[in-house]
């Protein structure tokens, strides 16, 4: 088994087990510790900004517009996309996450707008007007990040929106400090990627970067970025 295969197996086991419980709590309404609450607040701010960007790009959405939620988790972004009338393909490596997404959309009568798939993102095919990959690439080191980012770009014929964990000495120190917290309060390992690697990867995939912004709150630090196909 290759290291890449082992890494994906580790992610699948985590997000289909204890990770599902932890992240469902963070993305839900449960009472949280200070660390987890900062992550929830940061993620909420990031998701609100994604919604704003989508509304600017697609003020009027029709059913023929296809969106991919790559790494859907428990379905927060899938819900946002379906509520905007996109036809959404929601994909996650963990079956529990996909099941939670389907149930979330069923509870509000929007499950007819989605297709759910349990799969590695590398195996996803198709062509989409919008491809979103939020807080997923943060789990991949540089080789895996570049490969997955290029694949997502190939699926995109409109706007690509991603988050990644930017590298800086200060953030590297913060991640080391996080290791001092009890394991139950930690996030999974976060892989920081230098900004120039992201730019080079997207350029090689035929994408032009639009906006990018830092979203920071406590222990939540990501760069939110949009890119478009150049040709």
MARBA-3410 file (N, C-alpha, C, O; in Angstrom, 1 decimal):
231
0.8,-1.2,0.0,0.0,0.0,0.0,0.9,1.2,0.0,1.8,1.4,0.8 ~ 0.6,2.1,-0.9,1.4,3.4,-1.0,1.1,4.3,0.1,0.1,4.2,0.8 ~ 2.0,5.3,0.3,1.7,6.3,1.4,0.5,7.1,1.1,-0.3,7.4,2.0 ~ 0.2,7.4,-0.2,-1.0,8.1,-0.6,-2.2,7.3,-0.3,-3.2,7.9,0.2 ~ -2.2,6.0,-0.6,-3.3,5.2,-0.3,-3.5,5.0,1.2,-4.7,5.0,1.7
-2.4,4.9,1.9,-2.5,4.8,3.4,-3.1,6.1,4.0,-4.0,6.0,4.9 ~ -2.7,7.2,3.4,-3.3,8.5,3.9,-4.8,8.6,3.7,-5.5,9.0,4.6 ~ -5.2,8.2,2.5,-6.7,8.3,2.2,-7.4,7.3,3.1,-8.5,7.6,3.5 ~ -6.8,6.1,3.3,-7.5,5.1,4.2,-7.6,5.7,5.6,-8.6,5.5,6.3 ~ -6.6,6.4,6.1,-6.6,7.0,7.4,-7.7,8.1,7.5,-8.5,8.1,8.4
-7.8,8.9,6.4,-8.9,10.0,6.4,-10.3,9.3,6.4,-11.2,9.8,7.1 ~ -10.4,8.3,5.6,-11.7,7.6,5.5,-12.1,7.0,6.9,-13.2,7.2,7.3 ~ -11.2,6.4,7.5,-11.5,5.8,8.8,-11.8,6.9,9.9,-12.7,6.7,10.7 ~ -11.1,8.0,9.8,-11.3,9.0,10.8,-12.6,9.7,10.6,-13.4,9.9,11.5 ~ -12.9,10.1,9.3,-14.2,10.8,9.1,-15.4,9.9,9.1,-16.5,10.4,9.1
-15.2,8.6,9.0,-16.3,7.7,9.2,-16.5,7.2,10.6,-17.3,6.4,10.9 ~ -15.6,7.7,11.5,-15.6,7.3,12.9,-15.7,8.4,13.8,-16.7,9.2,13.8 ~ -14.6,8.6,14.6,-14.6,9.7,15.6,-14.7,11.0,15.0,-15.2,12.0,15.6 ~ -14.1,11.2,13.8,-14.1,12.5,13.1,-15.5,12.9,12.7,-15.9,14.1,12.8 ~ -16.4,11.9,12.4,-17.8,12.2,12.1,-18.5,12.9,13.3,-19.2,13.9,13.2
-18.3,12.3,14.5,-18.9,12.8,15.7,-18.3,14.2,16.0,-19.1,15.1,16.4 ~ -17.0,14.4,15.9,-16.4,15.6,16.3,-16.9,16.8,15.4,-17.3,17.8,15.8 ~ -16.8,16.5,14.0,-17.2,17.5,13.1,-18.7,17.8,13.0,-19.1,18.9,12.7 ~ -19.5,16.8,13.3,-20.9,17.0,13.3,-21.2,18.0,14.5,-22.1,18.8,14.4 ~ -20.5,17.8,15.6,-20.7,18.7,16.7,-20.3,20.1,16.4,-20.9,21.1,16.7
-19.1,20.2,15.8,-18.5,21.5,15.5,-19.5,22.3,14.5,-19.7,23.5,14.6 ~ -20.0,21.6,13.5,-20.8,22.2,12.5,-22.3,22.3,12.9,-23.1,22.8,12.2 ~ -22.6,21.8,14.1,-23.9,21.8,14.5,-24.2,22.9,15.6,-23.6,24.0,15.5 ~ -24.9,22.5,16.6,-25.3,23.5,17.6,-24.9,23.0,19.0,-25.4,23.6,20.0 ~ -24.0,22.0,19.1,-23.6,21.5,20.4,-22.8,22.5,21.2,-22.1,23.4,20.6
-22.8,22.4,22.5,-21.9,23.2,23.3,-20.4,22.8,23.1,-20.2,21.6,23.1 ~ -19.5,23.7,22.8,-18.2,23.4,22.4,-17.1,24.0,23.4,-17.4,25.0,24.1 ~ -15.9,23.5,23.3,-14.8,24.0,24.0,-14.4,25.3,23.3,-14.8,25.6,22.2 ~ -13.5,26.1,23.9,-13.0,27.3,23.3,-12.4,27.0,21.9,-12.6,27.8,21.0 ~ -11.5,26.0,21.9,-10.8,25.7,20.6,-11.9,25.4,19.5,-11.8,25.9,18.4
-12.8,24.4,19.8,-13.7,24.0,18.8,-14.7,25.2,18.4,-15.1,25.3,17.3 ~ -15.0,26.0,19.4,-15.9,27.1,19.1,-15.3,28.1,18.1,-15.9,28.7,17.3 ~ -13.9,28.3,18.3,-13.2,29.2,17.3,-13.2,28.6,15.9,-13.3,29.4,15.0 ~ -13.1,27.3,15.8,-13.2,26.6,14.5,-14.6,26.8,13.9,-14.7,27.1,12.7 ~ -15.6,26.6,14.7,-17.0,26.7,14.2,-17.2,28.2,13.7,-17.7,28.3,12.6
-16.8,29.1,14.5,-17.0,30.5,14.1,-16.2,30.9,12.8,-16.7,31.6,12.0 ~ -15.0,30.4,12.7,-14.2,30.6,11.6,-14.8,30.0,10.3,-14.9,30.6,9.3 ~ -15.2,28.8,10.5,-15.9,28.0,9.3,-17.2,28.7,8.9,-17.4,28.8,7.7 ~ -17.9,29.2,9.9,-19.2,29.9,9.5,-18.9,31.2,8.7,-19.6,31.5,7.8 ~ -17.9,31.9,9.2,-17.5,33.2,8.5,-17.1,32.8,7.1,-17.4,33.6,6.1
-16.3,31.8,6.9,-15.8,31.4,5.6,-17.0,31.0,4.7,-17.0,31.4,3.5 ~ -17.9,30.2,5.2,-19.1,29.7,4.4,-19.9,30.9,4.0,-20.5,30.9,2.9 ~ -20.1,31.9,4.9,-20.9,33.1,4.6,-20.3,33.8,3.4,-21.0,34.4,2.5 ~ -18.9,33.9,3.4,-18.2,34.6,2.3,-18.4,33.8,1.0,-18.5,34.4,-0.1 ~ -18.3,32.5,1.1,-18.6,31.7,-0.1,-19.9,32.0,-0.7,-20.1,32.1,-1.9
-20.9,32.0,0.2,-22.3,32.3,-0.3,-22.4,33.7,-1.0,-23.1,33.8,-2.0 ~ -21.7,34.7,-0.4,-21.6,36.0,-1.1,-21.0,35.9,-2.4,-21.5,36.5,-3.4 ~ -19.9,35.2,-2.6,-19.2,35.1,-3.9,-20.1,34.4,-4.9,-20.2,34.9,-6.0 ~ -20.8,33.4,-4.4,-21.7,32.6,-5.4,-22.8,33.5,-5.8,-23.2,33.5,-7.0 ~ -23.4,34.3,-4.9,-24.5,35.2,-5.3,-24.0,36.3,-6.3,-24.8,36.7,-7.2
-22.8,36.7,-6.2,-22.2,37.7,-7.1,-22.0,37.0,-8.5,-22.3,37.7,-9.5 ~ -21.5,35.8,-8.5,-21.3,35.1,-9.8,-22.5,34.6,-10.5,-22.7,34.7,-11.7 ~ -23.5,34.2,-9.7,-24.7,33.6,-10.2,-25.9,34.2,-9.5,-26.6,33.5,-8.7 ~ -26.3,35.5,-9.8,-27.4,36.1,-9.2,-28.7,35.4,-9.6,-29.7,35.5,-8.8 ~ -28.7,34.7,-10.7,-29.9,33.9,-11.2,-29.4,32.5,-11.5,-28.6,32.4,-12.4
-29.9,31.6,-10.8,-29.5,30.2,-11.0,-30.7,29.4,-11.6,-31.8,29.5,-11.1 ~ -30.4,28.5,-12.6,-31.4,27.6,-13.1,-30.9,26.2,-12.9,-29.7,25.9,-12.6 ~ -31.8,25.3,-13.1,-31.6,23.9,-12.8,-30.5,23.2,-13.6,-29.9,22.2,-13.2 ~ -30.1,23.8,-14.7,-29.1,23.2,-15.6,-27.7,23.5,-15.0,-26.7,22.9,-15.5 ~ -27.6,24.5,-14.1,-26.3,24.8,-13.5,-25.8,23.7,-12.5,-26.6,23.3,-11.6
-24.7,23.1,-12.8,-24.2,22.0,-12.0,-23.1,22.4,-11.0,-22.2,23.2,-11.4 ~ -23.2,22.0,-9.8,-22.2,22.3,-8.8,-21.7,21.0,-8.1,-22.4,20.1,-7.9 ~ -20.4,21.0,-7.8,-19.8,19.9,-7.2,-19.3,20.4,-5.8,-18.5,21.3,-5.7 ~ -19.8,19.7,-4.7,-19.3,19.9,-3.4,-18.4,18.8,-3.1,-18.7,17.7,-2.7 ~ -17.1,19.1,-3.3,-16.0,18.1,-3.2,-15.5,18.0,-1.8,-14.8,18.8,-1.3
-16.0,16.9,-1.1,-15.7,16.8,0.4,-16.8,17.5,1.1,-16.6,18.4,1.9 ~ -18.1,16.9,1.0,-19.3,17.6,1.4,-19.4,17.6,3.0,-20.2,18.4,3.5 ~ -18.7,16.7,3.7,-18.9,16.7,5.1,-20.4,16.4,5.4,-21.0,15.7,4.7 ~ -20.9,17.0,6.5,-22.3,16.8,6.8,-23.3,17.7,6.1,-24.5,17.7,6.4 ~ -22.8,18.4,5.0,-23.7,19.0,4.1,-24.1,20.5,4.2,-25.1,20.9,3.6
-23.3,21.2,4.9,-23.6,22.6,5.1,-23.5,23.4,3.7,-24.4,24.2,3.4 ~ -22.4,23.2,3.0,-22.3,23.8,1.7,-23.3,23.3,0.7,-23.9,24.0,-0.1 ~ -23.5,22.0,0.7,-24.5,21.4,-0.2,-25.9,22.0,0.0,-26.6,22.3,-1.0 ~ -26.2,22.3,1.3,-27.5,23.0,1.6,-27.5,24.4,0.9,-28.5,24.8,0.3 ~ -26.4,25.1,1.1,-26.3,26.4,0.5,-26.5,26.4,-1.0,-27.2,27.2,-1.6
-25.8,25.5,-1.7,-25.9,25.3,-3.1,-27.3,24.9,-3.6,-27.9,25.5,-4.5 ~ -27.9,24.0,-2.9,-29.3,23.5,-3.3,-30.3,24.6,-3.0,-31.2,24.8,-3.8 ~ -30.2,25.4,-2.0,-31.1,26.5,-1.7,-31.0,27.6,-2.8,-31.9,28.3,-3.0 ~ -29.8,27.6,-3.5,-29.7,28.6,-4.6,-30.1,28.0,-5.9,-29.9,28.6,-7.0 ~ -30.6,26.8,-5.9,-31.2,26.1,-7.1,-30.2,25.5,-8.0,-30.5,25.1,-9.1
-28.9,25.3,-7.5,-28.0,24.5,-8.3,-28.4,23.0,-8.2,-29.0,22.6,-7.2 ~ -28.0,22.3,-9.2,-28.1,20.8,-9.2,-26.7,20.4,-8.6,-25.7,20.6,-9.2 ~ -26.7,19.7,-7.4,-25.5,19.5,-6.7,-25.1,18.1,-6.6,-25.9,17.2,-6.4 ~ -23.9,17.8,-6.9,-23.2,16.5,-6.7,-22.4,16.6,-5.4,-21.4,17.4,-5.4 ~ -22.8,15.9,-4.4,-22.1,16.0,-3.1,-21.3,14.7,-2.9,-21.9,13.6,-2.8
-20.0,14.9,-2.8,-19.1,13.8,-2.7,-18.3,13.8,-1.4,-17.8,14.9,-1.0 ~ -18.1,12.7,-0.8,-17.2,12.6,0.4,-16.6,11.2,0.5,-17.2,10.2,0.0 ~ -15.4,11.1,1.1,-14.7,9.9,1.2,-15.4,9.0,2.3,-15.2,7.8,2.3 ~ -16.2,9.6,3.2,-16.7,8.9,4.3,-18.2,8.7,4.1,-19.0,9.7,3.9 ~ -18.7,7.5,4.2,-20.1,7.2,4.0,-21.0,7.9,5.0,-22.1,8.3,4.7
-20.6,8.0,6.3,-21.4,8.7,7.3,-21.6,10.1,6.9,-22.7,10.6,7.1 ~ -20.6,10.8,6.4,-20.8,12.2,6.0,-21.8,12.3,4.8,-22.7,13.2,4.9 ~ -21.7,11.4,3.9,-22.7,11.4,2.7,-24.1,11.2,3.2,-25.0,11.8,2.8 ~ -24.2,10.2,4.1,-25.6,9.9,4.7,-26.1,11.1,5.4,-27.3,11.4,5.3 ~ -25.3,11.8,6.2,-25.8,13.0,6.9,-26.2,14.1,6.0,-27.2,14.8,6.2
-25.4,14.2,4.9,-25.8,15.2,3.9,-27.1,14.9,3.3,-28.0,15.8,3.2 ~ -27.3,13.7,2.9,-28.6,13.3,2.3,-29.8,13.6,3.2,-30.8,14.1,2.9 ~ -29.6,13.2,4.5,-30.6,13.4,5.5,-30.9,14.8,5.8,-32.1,15.2,5.9 ~ -29.9,15.6,5.8,-30.1,17.1,6.0,-30.9,17.7,4.9,-31.8,18.5,5.2 ~ -30.6,17.3,3.6,-31.4,17.9,2.5,-32.8,17.3,2.5,-33.7,18.0,2.1
-33.0,16.0,2.9,-34.3,15.4,2.9,-35.2,16.1,3.9,-36.4,16.3,3.7 ~ -34.6,16.6,5.0,-35.3,17.2,6.1,-36.0,18.5,5.7,-37.0,18.9,6.3 ~ -35.5,19.1,4.7,-36.0,20.4,4.2,-36.6,20.3,2.8,-36.9,21.3,2.1 ~ -36.7,19.1,2.3,-37.3,18.9,1.0,-36.5,19.3,-0.2,-37.1,19.6,-1.2 ~ -35.2,19.2,0.0,-34.3,19.6,-1.1,-33.5,18.5,-1.7,-32.6,18.7,-2.5
-33.8,17.3,-1.3,-33.0,16.1,-1.7,-33.1,15.9,-3.2,-32.3,15.2,-3.8 ~ -34.2,16.4,-3.8,-34.3,16.3,-5.3,-33.3,17.1,-6.1,-33.1,16.9,-7.3 ~ -32.6,18.0,-5.4,-31.6,18.8,-6.0,-30.2,18.3,-5.9,-29.3,18.9,-6.4 ~ -30.1,17.1,-5.3,-28.7,16.6,-5.0,-28.5,15.2,-5.5,-29.5,14.4,-5.6 ~ -27.3,14.9,-5.8,-26.9,13.5,-6.0,-25.7,13.3,-5.0,-24.7,14.1,-5.1
-25.8,12.2,-4.2,-24.7,12.0,-3.3,-23.9,10.8,-3.7,-24.4,9.8,-4.2 ~ -22.5,10.9,-3.5,-21.6,9.9,-3.9,-20.6,9.7,-2.8,-20.0,10.6,-2.3 ~ -20.3,8.4,-2.5,-19.2,8.1,-1.6,-18.0,7.7,-2.5,-18.0,6.7,-3.2 ~ -16.9,8.5,-2.4,-15.8,8.3,-3.3,-14.6,9.1,-2.9,-14.7,10.2,-2.3 ~ -13.4,8.7,-3.3,-12.3,9.5,-3.3,-12.5,10.6,-4.3,-13.0,10.4,-5.4
-12.0,11.8,-4.0,-12.2,12.9,-4.9,-11.5,12.7,-6.2,-11.9,13.2,-7.3 ~ -10.4,12.0,-6.1,-9.6,11.7,-7.3,-10.3,10.9,-8.4,-10.0,10.9,-9.6 ~ -11.4,10.2,-8.0,-12.2,9.4,-8.9,-13.4,10.1,-9.4,-14.2,9.5,-10.1 ~ -13.7,11.3,-8.9,-14.9,12.0,-9.4,-14.7,12.4,-10.9,-13.6,12.9,-11.2 ~ -15.7,12.3,-11.6,-15.7,12.7,-13.0,-16.8,13.7,-13.3,-17.7,13.9,-12.5
-16.9,14.2,-14.5,-17.9,15.1,-14.9,-17.4,16.5,-15.2,-16.2,16.8,-15.3 ~ -18.4,17.4,-15.5,-18.1,18.8,-15.8,-19.1,19.7,-15.0,-20.3,19.4,-15.1 ~ -18.5,20.7,-14.3,-19.4,21.4,-13.4,-19.1,22.9,-13.6,-18.0,23.4,-13.8 ~ -20.3,23.7,-13.4,-20.1,25.1,-13.5,-19.4,25.7,-12.3,-18.7,26.7,-12.4 ~ -19.7,25.1,-11.1,-19.1,25.5,-9.9,-18.5,24.3,-9.2,-19.1,23.2,-9.1
-17.2,24.4,-8.8,-16.5,23.3,-8.0,-16.1,24.0,-6.7,-15.3,24.9,-6.7 ~ -16.5,23.4,-5.6,-16.1,23.9,-4.3,-15.5,22.8,-3.5,-16.0,21.7,-3.5 ~ -14.3,23.1,-2.9,-13.6,22.2,-2.1,-13.2,22.9,-0.8,-12.1,23.6,-0.9 ~ -13.9,22.8,0.2,-13.7,23.7,1.4,-13.2,22.8,2.6,-13.9,21.8,2.9 ~ -12.1,23.2,3.1,-11.5,22.6,4.3,-11.3,21.1,4.1,-11.4,20.3,5.0
-10.9,20.7,2.9,-10.5,19.4,2.5,-9.1,19.3,2.1,-8.3,18.4,2.6 ~ -8.6,20.2,1.3,-7.2,20.2,0.8,-6.3,20.5,2.0,-5.1,20.2,1.9 ~ -6.8,21.0,3.1,-5.9,21.2,4.3,-5.4,19.9,4.9,-4.5,19.9,5.7 ~ -6.0,18.8,4.4,-5.5,17.5,4.9,-4.5,16.8,4.0,-4.1,15.7,4.3 ~ -4.0,17.5,3.0,-3.1,16.9,2.0,-1.8,17.7,2.0,-1.8,18.9,1.9
-0.7,17.0,2.1,0.6,17.6,1.9,0.8,18.0,0.5,0.0,17.8,-0.4 ~ 2.0,18.6,0.2,2.2,19.3,-1.1,1.9,18.4,-2.3,1.2,18.8,-3.3 ~ 2.5,17.2,-2.4,2.3,16.3,-3.6,0.8,16.0,-3.8,0.2,16.2,-4.9 ~ 0.1,15.6,-2.7,-1.3,15.2,-2.8,-2.1,16.5,-3.1,-3.1,16.4,-3.8 ~ -1.8,17.6,-2.5,-2.5,18.8,-2.7,-2.5,19.2,-4.2,-3.5,19.5,-4.8
-1.3,19.2,-4.8,-1.2,19.6,-6.2,-1.9,18.7,-7.1,-2.6,19.1,-8.0 ~ -1.9,17.4,-6.9,-2.6,16.4,-7.7,-4.1,16.6,-7.6,-4.8,16.6,-8.6 ~ -4.6,16.7,-6.4,-6.0,16.8,-6.2,-6.5,18.2,-6.7,-7.6,18.3,-7.3 ~ -5.8,19.2,-6.5,-6.2,20.6,-7.0,-6.3,20.6,-8.5,-7.2,21.2,-9.1 ~ -5.3,20.0,-9.2,-5.3,19.9,-10.6,-6.5,19.1,-11.1,-7.2,19.5,-12.1
-6.9,18.0,-10.4,-8.0,17.2,-10.8,-9.3,18.0,-10.7,-10.2,18.0,-11.6 ~ -9.5,18.7,-9.6,-10.7,19.6,-9.4,-10.8,20.6,-10.5,-11.9,20.9,-10.9 ~ -9.6,21.2,-10.8,-9.6,22.2,-11.9,-10.1,21.7,-13.2,-10.8,22.3,-14.0 ~ -9.7,20.4,-13.5,-10.1,19.8,-14.7,-11.6,19.6,-14.8,-12.2,19.5,-15.9 ~ -12.3,19.4,-13.6,-13.7,19.2,-13.6,-14.5,20.5,-13.7,-15.7,20.5,-13.9
-13.8,21.6,-13.6,-14.5,22.9,-13.5,-14.5,23.7,-14.9,-13.5,23.8,-15.5 ~ -15.7,24.1,-15.3,-15.8,24.9,-16.5,-16.2,26.3,-16.1,-16.4,27.2,-17.0 ~ -16.4,26.6,-14.8,-16.8,28.0,-14.4,-15.8,28.5,-13.3,-14.7,28.9,-13.6 ~ -16.3,28.5,-12.1,-15.6,29.0,-11.0,-15.2,27.9,-10.0,-16.0,27.0,-9.6 ~ -13.9,27.9,-9.6,-13.4,27.0,-8.6,-13.2,27.7,-7.3,-12.5,28.8,-7.3
-13.7,27.2,-6.2,-13.6,27.9,-4.9,-13.0,26.8,-4.0,-13.5,25.8,-3.8 ~ -11.8,27.2,-3.4,-11.1,26.3,-2.5,-10.7,27.0,-1.2,-10.6,28.2,-1.2 ~ -10.4,26.2,-0.2,-9.6,26.7,0.9,-8.4,25.9,1.1,-8.4,24.7,0.8 ~ -7.3,26.5,1.6,-6.1,25.8,1.9,-5.5,26.4,3.2,-5.8,27.6,3.5 ~ -4.6,25.7,3.8,-4.0,26.3,5.0,-2.7,26.9,4.6,-1.7,26.2,4.2
-2.6,28.2,4.6,-1.3,28.9,4.1,-0.2,28.7,5.1,-0.4,28.6,6.3 ~ 1.0,28.6,4.5,2.2,28.5,5.4,2.7,29.8,5.9,2.8,30.8,5.1 ~ 3.0,29.9,7.1,3.7,31.0,7.7,4.3,30.6,9.0,3.8,29.7,9.6 ~ 5.5,31.1,9.4,6.1,30.7,10.7,5.1,30.8,11.9,5.1,30.0,12.8 ~ 4.3,31.9,11.9,3.4,32.1,13.0,2.3,31.0,13.1,2.0,30.5,14.1
1.8,30.7,11.9,0.8,29.6,11.9,1.4,28.3,12.2,0.7,27.4,12.8 ~ 2.6,28.1,11.7,3.3,26.8,12.1,3.5,26.7,13.6,3.3,25.6,14.1 ~ 3.8,27.8,14.2,3.9,27.8,15.7,2.6,27.5,16.3,2.5,26.7,17.3 ~ 1.5,28.1,15.8,0.2,27.9,16.4,-0.2,26.4,16.3,-0.8,25.9,17.2 ~ 0.1,25.8,15.1,-0.2,24.4,15.0,0.6,23.5,16.0,0.1,22.5,16.5
1.8,23.9,16.3,2.6,23.2,17.3,2.0,23.3,18.7,2.0,22.4,19.4 ~ 1.5,24.5,18.9,0.9,24.8,20.2,-0.4,24.0,20.4,-0.7,23.5,21.5 ~ -1.1,23.8,19.3,-2.3,23.0,19.4,-2.1,21.6,19.8,-3.0,20.9,20.3 ~ -0.9,21.1,19.6,-0.5,19.7,20.0,-0.5,19.6,21.5,-0.6,18.4,22.0 ~ -0.5,20.7,22.2,-0.5,20.6,23.7,-1.8,20.4,24.2,-2.0,20.1,25.4
-2.9,20.6,23.4,-4.2,20.4,23.9,-4.5,18.9,23.9,-3.9,18.1,23.2 ~ -5.5,18.5,24.8,-5.9,17.1,24.8,-6.3,16.6,23.4,-6.9,17.4,22.6 ~ -6.0,15.4,23.1,-6.2,14.9,21.7,-7.7,15.0,21.3,-8.0,15.3,20.2 ~ -8.6,14.9,22.3,-10.0,15.0,22.0,-10.4,16.4,21.5,-11.5,16.6,20.9 ~ -9.6,17.4,21.8,-9.9,18.8,21.5,-9.1,19.3,20.2,-9.3,20.4,19.7
-8.3,18.4,19.6,-7.5,18.8,18.5,-8.3,18.6,17.2,-9.2,17.8,17.1 ~ -7.8,19.3,16.2,-8.3,19.0,14.8,-7.4,17.9,14.3,-6.4,17.5,15.0 ~ -7.7,17.3,13.1,-6.8,16.4,12.5,-5.6,17.2,12.0,-5.6,18.4,12.1 ~ -4.6,16.5,11.6,-3.3,17.2,11.2,-3.6,18.1,10.0,-4.2,17.7,9.0 ~ -3.1,19.3,10.1,-3.3,20.3,9.1,-2.0,20.4,8.3,-1.0,20.6,8.9
-2.1,20.4,7.0,-1.0,20.5,6.1,-0.9,21.9,5.5,-1.8,22.3,4.7 ~ 0.1,22.7,5.8,0.2,24.0,5.3,0.9,24.0,4.0,1.9,23.4,3.8 ~ 0.4,24.8,3.1,0.9,24.9,1.7,1.3,26.4,1.4,0.5,27.3,1.6 ~ 2.6,26.6,1.0,3.0,28.0,0.6,2.1,28.5,-0.5,1.7,27.8,-1.4 ~ 1.8,29.8,-0.5,1.0,30.5,-1.5,1.5,30.3,-2.9,0.7,30.1,-3.8
2.8,30.3,-3.1,3.3,30.2,-4.4,3.1,28.8,-5.0,3.0,28.7,-6.2 ~ 3.0,27.8,-4.2,2.7,26.5,-4.7,1.3,26.4,-5.2,1.0,25.8,-6.2 ~ 0.4,27.1,-4.5,-1.0,27.1,-4.9,-1.1,27.8,-6.3,-1.8,27.4,-7.2 ~ -0.5,29.0,-6.4,-0.5,29.7,-7.6,0.0,28.9,-8.8,-0.6,28.9,-9.9 ~ 1.2,28.3,-8.6,1.8,27.5,-9.6,0.9,26.3,-10.0,0.8,26.0,-11.2
0.3,25.7,-9.1,-0.5,24.5,-9.3,-1.8,24.9,-10.2,-2.1,24.2,-11.1 ~ -2.4,26.0,-9.8,-3.6,26.4,-10.5,-3.2,26.9,-11.9,-4.0,26.7,-12.9 ~ -2.1,27.6,-12.1,-1.7,28.1,-13.4,-1.4,26.9,-14.3,-1.8,26.9,-15.5 ~ -0.7,25.9,-13.8,-0.4,24.7,-14.5,-1.7,24.0,-15.0,-1.7,23.2,-16.0 ~ -2.8,24.1,-14.2,-4.1,23.5,-14.5,-4.9,24.4,-15.4,-6.1,24.1,-15.7
-4.4,25.5,-15.9,-5.1,26.4,-16.8,-6.1,27.3,-16.1,-7.2,27.7,-16.7 ~ -5.9,27.6,-14.8,-6.8,28.4,-14.0,-6.1,29.8,-13.7,-4.9,29.9,-13.5 ~ -7.0,30.8,-13.7,-6.5,32.2,-13.3,-7.2,32.5,-12.0,-8.4,32.4,-11.8 ~ -6.3,32.9,-11.0,-6.8,33.3,-9.7,-7.6,34.6,-9.7,-7.1,35.6,-10.3 ~ -8.8,34.6,-9.1,-9.5,35.8,-8.9,-9.2,36.4,-7.5,-8.1,36.9,-7.2
-10.2,36.4,-6.7,-10.1,36.9,-5.3,-9.5,35.8,-4.4,-9.7,34.6,-4.6 ~ -8.8,36.3,-3.4,-8.4,35.4,-2.3,-8.4,36.2,-1.0,-8.1,37.4,-1.0 ~ -8.7,35.6,0.1,-8.7,36.3,1.4,-8.4,35.4,2.5,-8.7,34.2,2.4 ~ -7.9,35.9,3.6,-7.6,35.1,4.8,-8.8,35.1,5.7,-9.5,36.1,5.9 ~ -9.2,33.9,6.2,-10.3,33.8,7.1,-9.6,33.2,8.4,-9.2,32.1,8.4
-9.6,34.0,9.5,-9.0,33.6,10.7,-9.9,33.9,11.9,-10.5,34.9,12.0 ~ -9.9,32.9,12.8,-10.6,33.0,14.0,-10.1,32.0,15.0,-10.3,30.8,14.8 ~ -9.3,32.4,16.0,-8.8,31.5,17.0,-7.9,30.5,16.3,-6.8,30.8,15.8 ~ -8.3,29.2,16.3,-7.5,28.1,15.8,-8.0,27.8,14.4,-7.6,26.7,13.8 ~ -8.8,28.6,13.8,-9.2,28.4,12.4,-8.5,29.4,11.5,-8.7,30.6,11.6
-7.6,28.9,10.6,-6.9,29.8,9.7,-6.8,29.2,8.3,-6.1,28.2,8.1 ~ -7.5,29.8,7.3,-7.5,29.3,5.9,-7.4,30.5,5.0,-7.7,31.6,5.3 ~ -7.0,30.2,3.8,-7.1,31.1,2.7,-8.2,30.6,1.8,-8.3,29.5,1.4 ~ -9.2,31.5,1.6,-10.3,31.2,0.7,-10.0,31.8,-0.7,-9.6,33.0,-0.8 ~ -10.1,31.1,-1.7,-9.6,31.5,-3.1,-10.6,31.1,-4.1,-11.2,30.0,-4.1
-10.7,31.9,-5.1,-11.5,31.6,-6.3,-10.6,31.6,-7.6,-9.7,32.4,-7.6 ~ -10.9,30.8,-8.5,-10.1,30.7,-9.7,-11.1,30.4,-10.9,-12.1,29.8,-10.7 ~ -10.6,30.8,-12.1,-11.4,30.6,-13.3,-10.6,30.0,-14.4,-9.4,30.2,-14.5 ~ -11.3,29.2,-15.3,-10.6,28.7,-16.4,-10.2,29.7,-17.4,-11.0,30.6,-17.7 ~ -8.9,29.7,-17.9,-8.4,30.7,-18.8,-8.7,30.5,-20.2,-8.7,31.4,-21.0
-9.0,29.3,-20.6,-9.3,29.0,-22.0,-10.3,27.9,-22.2,-10.6,27.6,-23.3
END
